[in-house]
């Protein structure tokens, strides 16, 4: 459709000189630098959002599986507050861009 419209526009201008335009195509399209930069930033943002969405979906699935397995095997009984804390910690670890460092708790969980 664009090629056809382009051909018609060129034919209108060159027809006055007796030139017949048979075909017109865009072989190269260059955007202004500002527009190209904005388009690249948008593409990068879309890619980051898609990657983060995938990471979070996987992390939530892993947390669900961990809670299910802990409950099924009776490894530990967690009240809702401790469960929320564990979920928060697991999500931080699983969604982090950097490697995590272990923290050794020398006190009680219920202090």
Beta strands, then each sheet from edge to edge (+ up, - down):
end
